[in-house]
Amino acid sequence: MRIAVAGGTGTVGRPTVEAVRAAGHEAVVLSRSEGVDLVTGEGLEESLAGVDAVIDTTSISTLKADAAVSFFTTATGNLISAGAKAGVIHLVLLSIVGIDRNPHDYYAGKVAQERVVEASPVPWTILRTTQFHEFAEQMQARASIGPLRFAPNARVQPVAAAEVAARLAALAAGPAAGRVRDLAGPREESLADMVRQVARADGRRGWIPALNVPTRQMAGMRAGTALPGPDADHGVQTFREWLASR
């Protein structure tokens, strides 16, 4: 099969491209570095020529709901439109566990993105996963007030990006299945503890207080809305194992 990966140079997009190739399929990377802009549609139709399935792993660095909704509805809408014209027969969307329970800030964009996919003329599959282990790395880099670094409080159950990638590649090679079982990591973790561990591994030795970030999305995550339900599938690699191999 010829499988395109939108956002194929990102945290989960890159290992998804590798997983597609490891499964014996041809991977097409849809990213700006490859001349494809999902927001403007530039290069999209040409890149989807002959593509059988598309995996959407796109993301945007924002905490603002309006920006997230605009990006995801536009980018995924363009992807669906171009895919339908190109004869794509399957669209697989990577989404996030619990966004319907916590439809705020960045997650508002993911909720809107799912709705776009559910209305798609291209047969679709949606896989929701928990946060990746790399989420702690991202928070460690961003969470600061002036010179003070802090660790955001939240309840998470992180999963390995490589395990998510393997699941996405397998789904794309099969028939459209609608909303499939969620995929989560092996156990619940404290995001604040994860951020501190990443900071220590990176050589930071100063005080890193745990703080409650005053946004609706983070309040929901502190309440456990990002945790998987009892019917979710579970990955194998723990956060500590990921950190040791990082």
C-alpha positions in Angstrom: 0.0 0.0 0.0 0.9 3.6 -0.4 0.2 5.4 2.9 0.7 9.1 3.5 1.5 10.5 6.9 0.4 14.1 7.6 2.7 15.7 10.1 5.2 13.0 9.3 8.1 14.8 10.8 6.6 15.3 14.3 6.9 13.5 17.6 4.6 10.6 16.5 4.6 11.3 12.8 8.2 10.4 12.4 7.9 6.9 14.1 4.7 6.4 12.2 6.5 6.8 8.9 9.1 4.3 10.1 6.3 1.9 11.2 4.6 2.1 7.8 7.8 1.3 6.1 8.7 -1.5 8.5 5.3 -3.1 7.7 6.3 -3.2 4.0 4.3 -0.3 2.7 5.4 2.9 0.9 5.3 6.0 3.1 4.6 9.5 1.8 5.5 12.3 4.2 3.1 15.3 4.2 4.9 18.2 5.8 6.2 21.7 5.0 9.7 20.3 4.7 8.4 18.1 1.8 6.6 21.0 0.1 3.1 20.4 1.5 1.2 23.0 3.5 -2.0 21.5 4.9 -3.4 25.0 5.9 -3.1 26.5 2.4 -3.4 23.2 0.6 -0.1 23.8 -1.3 1.3 20.6 -2.8 -1.4 18.5 -1.2 -3.2 17.1 -4.2 0.1 16.2 -6.0 1.4 14.4 -2.9 -1.8 12.3 -2.6 -1.7 11.0 -6.1 -1.8 7.2 -5.9 -2.2 7.2 -2.1 -4.4 4.5 -0.6 -4.6 5.6 3.0 -3.8 8.7 5.0 -2.7 8.9 8.7 -3.3 12.4 10.2 -0.9 13.1 13.1 -0.8 16.9 12.6 -0.5 19.2 15.6 0.0 22.8 16.5 1.8 24.5 19.4 -1.0 26.6 21.0 -3.1 26.6 24.1 -5.8 28.9 22.6 -9.0 27.2 21.6 -9.7 29.5 18.6 -6.3 28.9 17.1 -6.5 25.1 17.6 -10.0 24.9 16.1 -9.0 27.0 13.1 -5.9 24.9 12.5 -7.4 21.5 12.8 -10.6 22.1 10.9 -8.7 23.8 8.1 -5.8 21.3 7.8 -7.9 18.2 8.2 -10.6 19.6 6.0 -8.1 20.2 3.2 -6.6 16.8 3.7 -10.1 15.1 3.4 -11.0 17.2 0.4 -7.8 16.5 -1.5 -7.9 12.9 -0.4 -11.4 12.4 -1.8 -10.3 13.9 -5.1 -7.3 11.6 -5.2 -9.3 8.5 -4.5 -8.0 7.8 -1.0 -10.0 5.0 0.6 -9.1 5.3 4.3 -8.3 8.2 6.6 -6.9 7.4 10.1 -6.9 10.2 12.7 -4.8 10.4 15.8 -6.8 12.0 18.6 -6.6 12.3 22.4 -8.3 10.4 25.2 -10.8 12.4 27.2 -11.3 15.4 24.9 -15.0 15.1 25.0 -14.8 15.3 28.8 -12.5 18.3 28.6 -13.3 20.2 25.4 -11.2 23.3 26.3 -8.2 25.1 25.0 -6.1 22.9 22.7 -8.5 20.0 23.2 -11.3 22.1 21.7 -9.4 21.9 18.4 -9.2 18.1 18.6 -13.0 17.9 19.3 -13.6 20.0 16.2 -11.2 17.9 14.2 -13.0 14.7 15.1 -16.3 16.2 13.9 -14.7 17.1 10.6 -13.5 13.5 10.2 -16.8 12.0 11.2 -18.5 14.0 8.4 -15.9 12.9 5.8 -16.8 11.3 2.5 -13.5 9.3 2.9 -14.0 6.2 5.1 -12.4 6.9 8.5 -10.9 5.5 11.7 -10.2 7.5 14.8 -7.7 6.3 17.4 -7.5 8.2 20.7 -4.4 7.9 22.8 -3.2 9.3 26.0 -0.3 11.8 26.1 3.1 10.6 24.9 6.1 10.2 27.2 7.5 13.2 25.3 4.8 15.4 26.8 6.9 15.8 29.9 9.8 17.0 27.7 7.6 19.5 26.1 6.2 20.8 29.4 9.7 21.0 30.9 10.8 23.3 28.0 7.7 25.5 28.2 6.6 25.7 31.8 8.2 28.8 33.2 7.4 32.1 34.9 10.2 34.5 34.1 13.4 32.6 35.2 11.4 30.1 37.3 10.9 26.7 35.9 7.9 24.8 37.3 6.2 21.4 36.9 2.5 21.5 36.0 0.2 19.3 38.1 -1.9 16.8 36.1 -2.8 13.1 36.1 -1.6 11.3 33.0 -1.0 7.8 31.7 1.7 8.3 29.1 2.2 5.9 26.2 5.2 5.4 23.9 5.1 7.2 20.6 6.5 4.2 18.9 3.7 2.0 20.1 1.1 4.6 18.9 2.9 4.7 15.6 2.7 0.9 15.2 -1.0 0.9 16.0 -1.7 3.7 13.5 0.3 1.9 10.7 -1.7 -1.3 11.3 -5.0 0.5 11.3 -4.2 2.3 8.1 -3.5 -1.0 6.3 -6.9 -2.3 7.3 -10.4 -1.3 6.6 -12.0 1.8 8.1 -13.3 1.0 11.6 -14.8 4.2 12.9 -13.9 5.0 16.5 -11.6 2.2 17.8 -10.4 1.3 21.3 -8.3 3.9 23.0 -4.6 3.3 23.6 -3.0 4.3 26.8 0.3 3.7 28.6 0.8 1.0 31.2 0.2 3.0 34.3 -0.8 6.4 35.7 1.9 9.0 36.4 2.1 12.4 37.9 3.0 14.9 35.2 4.8 17.1 37.8 7.0 14.1 38.7 7.6 13.3 35.1 8.7 16.9 34.3 11.1 16.9 37.3 12.6 13.6 36.1 13.2 15.0 32.6 14.7 18.2 34.1 17.1 16.2 36.3 18.1 14.0 33.4 18.9 17.1 31.5 21.2 18.4 34.3 18.8 20.9 36.0 19.4 20.9 39.7 17.4 23.9 40.9 14.0 24.1 42.6 11.2 23.1 40.4 7.9 23.6 42.2 4.7 21.8 41.2 2.0 24.3 40.3 -1.6 24.2 39.1 -1.7 25.9 35.7 -4.9 28.0 35.6 -6.4 26.9 32.4 -9.6 24.8 31.9 -7.8 22.1 30.0 -5.2 21.6 32.8 -7.9 21.8 35.4 -9.6 18.9 33.7 -6.3 17.0 33.5 -5.8 17.4 37.2 -9.3 16.0 37.7 -8.3 12.9 35.7 -10.3 13.5 32.5 -7.2 12.5 30.3 -7.0 9.1 31.9 -8.3 6.0 29.9 -11.4 4.1 30.6 -11.5 0.4 31.7 -11.9 -0.8 28.1 -8.7 0.9 26.7 -5.8 -1.1 25.3 -2.4 -0.6 27.1 1.1 -0.1 25.8 4.1 -1.7 27.4 6.9 0.9 27.8 6.8 2.8 31.1 7.9 6.5 31.4 11.0 5.5 33.4 12.0 3.0 30.6 11.5 5.7 28.0 13.5 8.2 30.0 16.4 5.6 30.5 16.5 5.0 26.7 16.1 8.7 25.7 
